[in-house]
Amino acid sequence: MRLDKFLKVSRIIKRRTIAKEVADKGRIQINGMPAKSSSDVKVGDELTIAFGNKTLVVKIDKIVETTKKDESKEMFSIVSETYREEPTN
């Protein structure tokens, strides 16, 4: 499955166009390698996603074409979630 579609279906990112933008700006890595929105993802892959001051690392547990909101959380497990503090002067 394409990276942008996985992010939307799993509801990690709400819109596919936003997922595409984030990926094409180089803010997403698959297993430590930079990823584009068209990159393929598979079960077992680890995604590192940087949004602003938050970095989310998730492991793909399941891939389905469509899912209901409550079932979307079964598609991935959160490995870590870190926040970068803004420097104060």
Secondary structure, DSSP 8 states (H G I E B T S, - for coil): -BHHHHHHHTTSSS-HHHHHHHHHTT-EEETTEE--TT-B--TT-EEEEEETTEEEEEEE----SS--GGGGGGGEEEEEEEE------
